[in-house]
């Protein structure tokens, strides 16, 4: 007896084909590239020697790899921590539904909609020691005595790009968390208020537990998005000064398009991909456990 073809496969075939061409092929090609000795001299030819794990061994022994790995995690964790805290506070604020709440919430989204390169150049100006507002305002209020060269000093450069990324990511966190807050059942809060629960008790024992799935999504998406950021760092500092803002994405670019060692650059990109894959698997397992528990 012949099995009938599910017509659903016909509808999803174009999407699957696009994903294979735009995601699958580049991914496989990049993995293959990391096992070869590919330079500018043999990039266009067929003479690309297979070197096995030699690129990865060289990468793990390279002095810049641990620096870039540490900076990537510092940039990611520092960014998403402040993005989440500020975004959550704004979501709670706008959930009060005052007169201008919708207008101000929409206005907040501007920073998320502006292209990253434009934002990077804007904050280069704002962080400038000569004309930057983020120096002049603290000096005016007496918080600092002299302007800080945020993007020129190794001890401040990472915080400069973290501040920039926080400004970009806060609206995204606020939007998702505000949506989650609006979908929470109102009768639970009314019952808690009748029982005499304070605002802090309602927030701790009702809001946070019910909002846990949304919080996990926000943190996971924020981690994935931030961990692989390239254009923001490249435009603002290029990985400098003194590699203080060198992250995995900029290191891959440096190896591939400045040193023209494409195999080594592909190895860095694959390490970045593996880390994000592990984080995604952990998230999926945590989500499945929550669904089973509920």
C-alpha positions as CSV (number, residue, x, y, z in Angstrom):
1,X,0.0,0.0,0.0
2,X,1.5,3.3,-1.1
3,X,1.8,6.1,1.5
4,X,0.4,9.4,0.5
5,X,2.7,12.4,0.5
6,X,1.8,14.8,3.2
7,X,0.9,18.1,1.4
8,X,2.5,20.0,4.3
9,X,6.0,19.0,3.1
10,X,5.2,20.9,-0.2
11,X,4.5,24.1,1.7
12,X,7.6,23.9,3.9
13,X,9.9,22.9,1.0
14,X,10.8,26.5,-0.1
15,X,11.6,27.5,3.5
16,X,13.8,24.4,4.0
17,X,15.6,25.0,0.6
18,X,16.3,28.6,1.6
19,X,17.7,27.6,5.0
20,X,19.9,24.9,3.4
21,X,21.3,27.4,0.9
22,X,21.7,30.4,3.2
23,X,22.6,28.6,6.4
24,X,23.5,25.0,5.8
25,X,26.0,25.4,2.9
26,X,28.0,28.3,4.5
27,X,28.1,26.4,7.8
28,X,29.4,23.2,6.1
29,X,31.9,25.2,4.0
30,X,33.2,27.0,7.0
31,X,33.7,23.7,8.9
32,X,35.5,22.3,5.9
33,X,37.7,25.4,5.6
34,X,38.8,25.1,9.2
35,X,40.5,21.7,8.4
36,X,42.5,23.2,5.5
37,X,45.5,25.4,5.0
38,X,43.8,28.2,3.0
39,X,45.6,31.5,2.4
40,X,45.2,34.3,-0.2
41,X,47.6,32.4,-2.5
42,X,45.4,29.3,-2.8
43,X,42.0,30.6,-2.0
44,X,40.7,30.5,-5.6
45,X,42.5,27.3,-6.5
46,X,42.1,23.6,-5.7
47,X,45.5,23.3,-4.0
48,X,44.2,23.6,-0.4
49,X,46.1,21.1,1.8
50,X,44.1,19.2,4.4
51,X,45.8,19.8,7.8
52,X,43.3,18.1,10.2
53,X,43.1,19.8,13.6
54,X,46.2,21.8,13.1
55,X,44.3,25.1,12.8
56,X,42.5,24.4,16.1
57,X,45.8,23.5,17.8
58,X,47.4,26.7,16.6
59,X,44.3,28.7,17.7
60,X,44.3,27.2,21.2
61,X,48.0,28.0,21.5
62,X,47.6,31.6,20.1
63,X,48.1,34.4,22.6
64,X,45.0,36.3,21.4
65,X,42.5,33.4,21.7
66,X,42.1,33.4,25.6
67,X,42.0,37.2,25.5
68,X,39.2,37.2,22.9
69,X,37.3,34.4,24.7
70,X,37.5,36.2,28.0
71,X,36.5,39.6,26.4
72,X,33.6,37.9,24.6
73,X,32.1,36.6,27.8
74,X,32.8,39.8,29.7
75,X,31.1,41.8,26.9
76,X,28.1,39.4,26.7
77,X,27.5,39.0,30.5
78,X,28.0,42.7,31.2
79,X,25.7,43.7,28.4
80,X,22.8,41.3,29.1
81,X,22.9,41.8,32.9
82,X,22.3,45.6,32.6
83,X,20.0,45.2,29.6
84,X,17.8,42.9,31.5
85,X,17.7,44.9,34.8
86,X,17.0,48.2,33.0
87,X,14.6,46.6,30.6
88,X,12.7,44.9,33.4
89,X,12.4,48.1,35.4
90,X,11.1,49.9,32.3
91,X,8.6,47.1,31.6
92,X,7.3,47.3,35.1
93,X,7.1,51.1,34.8
94,X,5.2,51.1,31.5
95,X,2.8,48.3,32.7
96,X,1.2,50.9,35.0
97,X,-0.6,52.1,31.8
98,X,-0.4,55.9,32.4
99,X,-1.4,58.4,29.8
100,X,1.8,58.5,27.8
101,X,2.9,54.9,28.4
102,X,2.3,53.7,24.8
103,X,4.0,56.8,23.2
104,X,7.1,56.5,25.5
105,X,7.3,52.8,24.9
106,X,7.3,53.3,21.2
107,X,9.9,56.1,21.5
108,X,12.2,53.7,23.4
109,X,12.3,51.4,20.4
110,X,14.2,53.9,18.3
111,X,17.5,52.9,19.8
112,X,16.8,49.3,18.8
113,X,15.8,50.1,15.3
114,X,18.8,52.3,14.4
115,X,21.5,50.3,12.5
116,X,24.4,49.1,14.6
117,X,27.0,51.0,12.6
118,X,25.1,54.3,13.0
119,X,24.8,53.7,16.7
120,X,28.5,52.8,17.0
121,X,29.5,56.1,15.3
122,X,27.1,58.0,17.4
123,X,28.6,56.7,20.6
124,X,32.1,57.3,19.3
125,X,31.0,60.9,19.4
126,X,29.2,60.7,22.8
127,X,32.2,59.0,24.4
128,X,34.7,61.4,23.0
129,X,36.9,63.0,25.7
130,X,36.8,66.4,23.9
131,X,33.1,66.9,22.9
132,X,31.3,63.8,24.3
133,X,28.3,64.4,26.5
134,X,29.1,61.3,28.5
135,X,32.2,63.1,29.7
136,X,30.8,66.7,29.9
137,X,27.8,65.7,32.0
138,X,29.8,63.9,34.8
139,X,32.3,66.8,34.8
140,X,29.5,69.4,35.1
141,X,28.0,67.6,38.2
142,X,31.5,67.1,39.7
143,X,31.5,63.3,39.5
144,X,34.8,63.3,37.6
145,X,37.5,65.9,37.3
146,X,38.9,65.1,33.9
147,X,37.4,63.6,30.7
148,X,37.8,59.9,30.2
149,X,39.2,58.6,26.9
150,X,36.7,55.8,26.9
151,X,37.7,54.2,23.6
152,X,41.4,55.0,23.8
153,X,42.4,53.5,27.1
154,X,42.5,49.7,27.6
155,X,40.9,49.9,31.1
156,X,37.8,51.8,29.8
157,X,37.4,50.6,26.2
158,X,35.4,47.5,27.0
159,X,33.0,49.5,29.2
160,X,32.6,51.9,26.4
161,X,31.2,49.3,24.0
162,X,29.2,47.7,26.8
163,X,27.5,51.0,27.5
164,X,26.7,51.3,23.8
165,X,25.3,47.8,23.6
166,X,23.2,48.3,26.7
167,X,21.5,51.3,25.0
168,X,20.8,49.1,22.0
169,X,19.4,46.1,23.9
170,X,17.3,47.7,26.6
171,X,14.2,48.3,24.3
172,X,14.3,44.6,23.1
173,X,14.3,43.4,26.7
174,X,11.6,45.9,27.7
175,X,9.3,44.9,24.8
176,X,9.4,41.1,25.5
177,X,9.1,41.5,29.3
178,X,6.3,44.0,29.0
179,X,4.4,41.6,26.7
180,X,4.9,38.9,29.3
181,X,3.7,41.1,32.1
182,X,0.5,42.1,30.2
183,X,-0.3,38.4,29.7
184,X,-0.1,37.5,33.4
185,X,-3.5,36.5,35.0
186,X,-5.0,39.5,36.8
187,X,-7.1,37.4,39.2
188,X,-4.0,36.0,40.9
189,X,-2.9,39.5,41.8
190,X,-6.3,40.5,43.0
191,X,-6.5,37.4,45.2
192,X,-3.0,38.1,46.6
193,X,-4.0,41.8,47.3
194,X,-7.1,40.7,49.1
195,X,-4.9,38.3,51.3
196,X,-2.8,41.3,52.2
197,X,0.3,40.6,50.1
198,X,2.6,43.5,49.6
199,X,3.9,44.7,46.2
200,X,7.3,43.1,46.9
201,X,5.7,39.8,47.9
202,X,3.5,39.8,44.8
203,X,6.5,40.5,42.7
204,X,8.7,37.8,44.3
205,X,6.1,35.0,44.6
206,X,3.8,35.7,41.6
207,X,5.4,37.9,38.9
208,X,8.9,36.2,38.8
209,X,7.7,32.6,38.8
210,X,5.0,33.2,36.2
211,X,7.4,35.3,34.1
212,X,10.2,32.7,34.2
213,X,9.6,31.3,30.7
214,X,9.7,34.8,29.2
215,X,12.8,35.7,31.3
216,X,14.6,32.6,30.0
217,X,13.7,33.5,26.4
218,X,15.0,37.1,26.9
219,X,18.2,36.0,28.5
220,X,18.9,33.3,25.9
221,X,18.1,35.5,22.9
222,X,20.2,38.3,24.4
223,X,23.1,36.0,25.0
224,X,23.1,34.6,21.4
225,X,22.6,38.1,19.9
226,X,25.4,39.7,22.0
227,X,27.9,36.9,21.9
228,X,28.3,37.1,18.2
229,X,28.3,40.9,17.8
230,X,30.9,42.1,15.3
231,X,30.0,45.4,13.6
232,X,29.5,47.3,16.9
233,X,33.0,46.3,18.2
234,X,34.7,46.6,14.9
235,X,33.4,50.1,14.1
236,X,34.0,51.5,17.6
237,X,37.4,50.0,18.5
238,X,38.4,47.4,15.9
239,X,39.4,45.1,18.8
240,X,41.8,47.7,20.4
241,X,43.3,49.4,22.1
242,X,45.9,46.7,22.9
243,X,43.3,44.0,22.2
244,X,41.3,45.1,25.2
245,X,38.1,44.8,23.2
246,X,39.2,41.9,21.0
247,X,36.3,39.4,20.8
248,X,35.9,36.1,19.0
249,X,34.1,37.7,16.0
250,X,36.7,40.4,15.5
251,X,39.5,37.9,16.0
252,X,38.0,35.7,13.2
253,X,37.9,38.8,11.0
254,X,41.5,39.6,11.8
255,X,42.8,36.2,11.0
256,X,40.7,35.9,7.8
257,X,40.8,39.3,6.2
258,X,43.8,41.0,7.7
259,X,46.3,38.1,8.1
260,X,44.6,36.2,5.2
261,X,44.7,32.9,7.2
262,X,41.2,31.8,6.3
263,X,41.5,28.3,7.9
264,X,42.4,29.9,11.3
265,X,39.7,32.4,11.0
266,X,37.2,29.7,10.2
267,X,38.3,27.8,13.3
268,X,37.5,30.8,15.5
269,X,34.0,31.1,13.9
270,X,33.4,27.4,14.6
271,X,34.4,27.7,18.2
272,X,31.9,30.6,18.5
273,X,29.2,28.5,16.8
274,X,29.9,25.5,19.2
275,X,29.6,27.7,22.3
276,X,26.3,29.1,21.1
277,X,25.1,25.6,20.1
278,X,25.8,24.3,23.7
279,X,24.0,27.3,25.2
280,X,21.0,26.7,22.9
281,X,20.9,23.0,23.9
282,X,20.9,23.8,27.6
283,X,18.1,26.3,27.0
284,X,16.0,23.7,25.2
285,X,16.5,21.1,27.9
286,X,15.6,23.6,30.6
287,X,12.4,24.5,28.6
288,X,11.5,20.9,28.3
289,X,11.9,20.3,32.0
290,X,9.7,23.2,32.8
291,X,7.0,22.0,30.4
292,X,7.1,18.5,32.0
293,X,7.0,20.0,35.5
294,X,4.0,22.1,34.6
